[in-house]
Amino acid sequence: MQHTVSQLLRERGIALSAPIALKECRILRPYLLERSGIGDGTAFLFAVPYYTTECDDPARNISAYAVSRDYHRFFAALFDEILPILREHFPQNKFAGFTDHSPMAEGEAAVRAGLGFFGCNHLFLTEAYSSYVFLGEIVTDAVLNAPAGEIKVCKGCGACRAACPVDLTVAECLSALTQKKGDLNEAERQAVLAHGCAWGCDRCQEACPVTLQAKKSGTIYTTIPFFKEQAVSHLTAEALRAMSDEAFAERAYSWRGRAVILRNLELLEKGEPT
């Protein structure tokens, strides 16, 4: 089964995958497993690389993960394609796919499965793609020999913390600030202006030595067509207003509503911080 899952993922541009016993995972939402009819079993963790050359655009004003269409759409199509194949190959077993809204602590499970390690910025990192990956898992009731490893962390060089534009001990992460609903106070407005990004913040990722090495070697770039198609690296208020509801719904920033990112774009387009 492990070979089959790995092969199906590799055929779709996903090279990093590994199994881990469900009993070794920290289960956060057991009801998701219950709905799938899965109790004991195995989770196949995998990391989907999403970084493209469009993300290198110097004019990019949104987080790299939002340059492509919403990754949830990629996973939905992936599971619709892969799960029926697995059910056909292994009719005696149950299978379910998850990402983001997952039964388990995904990052922790991915590290213990051997796919990568945690950085000082608390992000999951891989040697090949740095932190520019989306995590997902295929869960089955098949009990495989899949022991878990220890939690691994980065070397702690501190580059990510040094690059962070705010003091996280006293202020909210700028990524969270750009997603805040309602009006911003003056300090928050100035922070967004100084940051120059209408959605998200990649500063800690960009400064990470793992990212720099992955870019230098070229491994950071995904081969998956989904993340290259309909990429938008620089967004304007005018372009956002012109988006149909259907087109807007396909973007990662749509979940907070049009008004939030439009507020940020209008703020950035009005001028520089005082």
C-alpha positions in Angstrom: 0.0 0.0 0.0 2.8 2.5 0.9 4.3 2.0 -2.6 1.0 2.6 -4.3 0.3 5.8 -2.4 3.8 7.1 -2.9 3.6 6.3 -6.7 0.2 8.0 -7.1 1.5 11.1 -5.4 4.8 11.2 -7.3 2.9 11.0 -10.6 1.2 14.2 -9.5 4.4 16.1 -8.6 4.4 15.2 -4.9 7.7 13.6 -4.0 7.6 13.9 -0.2 5.4 11.4 1.5 5.6 9.0 4.4 3.3 6.9 6.6 2.9 7.2 10.4 0.7 5.1 12.6 -2.5 6.9 13.7 -1.8 6.0 17.3 1.4 8.0 17.1 -0.5 11.1 15.9 -1.9 13.8 18.2 -5.6 13.7 17.2 -7.3 17.0 17.5 -10.6 16.3 15.7 -11.6 12.6 16.3 -15.0 13.2 14.8 -13.4 13.5 11.4 -12.0 10.0 11.7 -15.3 8.7 13.1 -17.2 10.1 10.1 -14.8 8.2 7.8 -15.3 5.0 9.7 -11.6 4.9 10.7 -10.4 4.1 14.1 -7.0 2.6 14.3 -4.9 2.7 11.1 -2.2 4.7 9.3 -1.8 8.2 7.9 0.2 8.9 4.8 1.5 12.5 5.3 2.6 14.4 2.2 4.0 17.8 1.4 2.8 19.7 -1.7 5.3 22.3 -3.0 3.6 25.5 -4.3 6.4 28.0 -4.9 6.6 29.2 -8.6 8.7 31.7 -10.5 5.7 34.1 -10.2 6.4 34.2 -6.5 9.8 35.7 -7.3 8.1 38.8 -8.8 9.7 41.9 -7.0 6.3 43.6 -7.2 4.5 40.7 -5.4 2.2 42.2 -2.7 0.5 39.1 -1.4 1.9 36.1 0.4 3.4 33.5 -1.9 0.8 30.9 -0.9 -1.9 33.2 -2.2 -0.4 33.8 -5.7 -2.0 30.7 -7.1 -5.6 29.7 -6.8 -6.8 28.5 -3.4 -4.9 25.3 -2.5 -8.0 23.7 -1.0 -9.2 23.3 -4.6 -6.1 21.4 -5.5 -6.5 19.0 -2.6 -10.2 18.5 -3.4 -9.3 17.5 -7.0 -6.3 15.4 -5.8 -8.4 13.4 -3.4 -11.2 13.0 -5.9 -8.7 11.4 -8.2 -6.6 9.3 -5.8 -9.0 7.9 -3.3 -11.2 6.0 -5.8 -8.0 4.4 -7.1 -7.0 3.3 -3.7 -10.4 2.0 -2.9 -10.3 -0.1 -6.1 -6.8 -1.5 -5.3 -7.6 -2.1 -1.6 -11.4 -2.8 -1.4 -11.1 -4.2 2.1 -9.9 -0.9 3.5 -11.4 2.6 4.1 -9.6 5.8 2.9 -10.1 9.5 3.6 -8.2 12.6 2.6 -7.6 15.8 4.7 -5.7 19.0 4.6 -5.8 22.1 6.9 -9.1 21.0 8.6 -7.5 17.7 9.7 -8.1 15.1 12.4 -4.5 15.5 13.6 -1.8 18.0 14.3 -0.4 17.9 10.7 2.9 19.6 11.2 3.8 17.5 14.1 2.8 14.3 12.3 4.8 15.3 9.2 7.9 15.9 11.3 7.5 12.6 13.1 6.9 10.8 9.8 10.3 12.1 8.7 9.3 14.7 6.1 11.0 17.7 7.7 11.4 19.7 10.8 10.2 22.8 12.7 11.7 26.2 12.4 12.1 28.9 15.0 9.1 30.6 13.4 7.1 27.4 14.2 6.6 26.6 10.5 7.1 23.2 9.1 10.2 23.1 6.9 11.6 20.7 4.3 15.1 20.7 2.9 14.0 20.8 -0.7 11.1 23.3 -0.5 11.8 25.1 2.8 8.4 26.1 4.3 6.7 26.6 1.0 4.6 23.5 1.2 1.0 22.6 2.0 0.5 19.5 4.1 -2.1 16.8 3.5 -2.7 13.3 4.5 -4.5 10.2 3.3 -5.8 8.2 6.2 -6.7 4.5 6.1 -7.9 1.9 8.5 -5.0 -0.4 7.3 -2.6 -0.9 10.1 0.9 -0.8 8.7 4.4 -0.9 10.2 5.0 2.9 10.4 6.8 3.9 13.5 7.2 7.5 14.4 10.4 9.4 14.8 11.3 12.2 17.2 10.4 15.9 16.8 13.2 17.7 14.9 13.9 21.4 14.9 16.1 23.7 12.9 19.6 24.8 14.0 18.2 28.0 15.5 20.2 30.6 13.7 17.6 33.3 14.5 17.4 34.7 10.9 13.6 34.3 10.9 13.2 36.2 14.2 15.6 38.9 13.1 13.6 39.4 9.9 10.2 39.7 11.6 8.9 43.3 11.2 7.2 43.2 14.6 8.0 42.2 18.1 5.7 39.2 18.6 5.9 39.6 22.3 4.0 42.8 22.2 2.2 42.9 18.8 0.3 40.6 16.5 1.9 39.0 13.5 1.5 41.1 10.4 0.1 38.2 8.5 -2.8 38.1 11.0 -3.1 41.9 10.9 -3.7 41.8 7.2 -6.5 39.4 7.7 -8.2 41.4 10.5 -11.8 42.4 9.8 -13.1 45.9 10.3 -11.2 49.1 10.7 -7.6 49.3 11.6 -6.3 51.7 14.2 -3.5 54.2 13.2 -0.7 51.9 14.5 -2.1 49.0 12.5 -2.4 51.1 9.4 1.2 52.3 9.7 2.3 48.7 10.2 0.5 47.6 7.0 2.0 50.5 5.1 5.5 49.8 6.3 5.1 46.1 5.5 3.9 46.7 2.0 1.9 43.5 1.7 -1.9 43.4 1.3 -2.2 39.8 2.4 0.0 37.7 4.6 3.7 38.1 5.4 6.6 36.0 4.2 9.5 37.8 5.8 10.5 35.0 8.2 10.4 32.4 5.4 12.3 34.5 3.0 15.2 35.1 5.5 15.5 31.4 6.4 18.8 29.8 5.3 16.8 26.7 4.2 14.8 28.9 1.8 17.9 30.6 0.5 19.6 27.2 -0.2 16.4 25.8 -1.8 16.3 28.8 -4.1 20.0 28.6 -5.0 19.6 24.9 -5.8 16.3 25.4 -7.6 14.5 22.7 -5.7 12.1 25.1 -4.2 10.1 25.4 -7.5 7.0 23.2 -7.9 6.3 21.2 -11.0 2.6 21.0 -10.3 0.6 22.9 -13.0 -2.2 24.0 -10.7 0.1 26.4 -8.9 1.4 27.9 -12.1 -2.0 28.5 -13.8 -3.9 31.7 -13.2 -1.1 33.0 -10.9 -1.5 36.6 -9.7 1.5 38.0 -7.9 0.6 41.7 -7.8 -3.0 42.6 -6.9 -4.6 46.1 -7.3 -7.8 47.4 -5.8 -9.1 48.0 -9.3 -8.4 44.4 -10.3 -10.0 43.1 -7.1 -13.1 45.1 -7.7 -13.3 43.8 -11.2 -13.1 40.2 -10.2 -16.3 38.2 -10.5 -17.6 36.5 -7.4 -16.7 33.1 -9.0 -13.1 34.2 -9.7 -12.7 35.8 -6.3 -13.9 32.6 -4.6 -11.0 30.7 -6.2 -8.4 32.8 -4.4 -6.9 32.0 -0.9 -7.8 35.4 0.5 -11.5 35.0 -0.3 -12.3 33.3 3.0 -12.1 36.6 4.8 -14.3 38.4 2.3 -13.5 41.0 -0.3 -13.7 44.0 2.1 -10.6 42.9 4.1 -8.0 42.7 1.4 -9.6 45.6 -0.5 -9.1 47.8 2.6 -5.4 46.8 2.6 -4.9 47.4 -1.1 -6.6 50.9 -0.9 -4.4 51.7 2.1 -1.2 50.7 0.3 -2.2 52.5 -2.9 -2.8 55.8 -1.1 0.7 56.4 0.1 3.7 55.8 2.3 3.9 55.6 6.1 4.4 58.8 8.0 
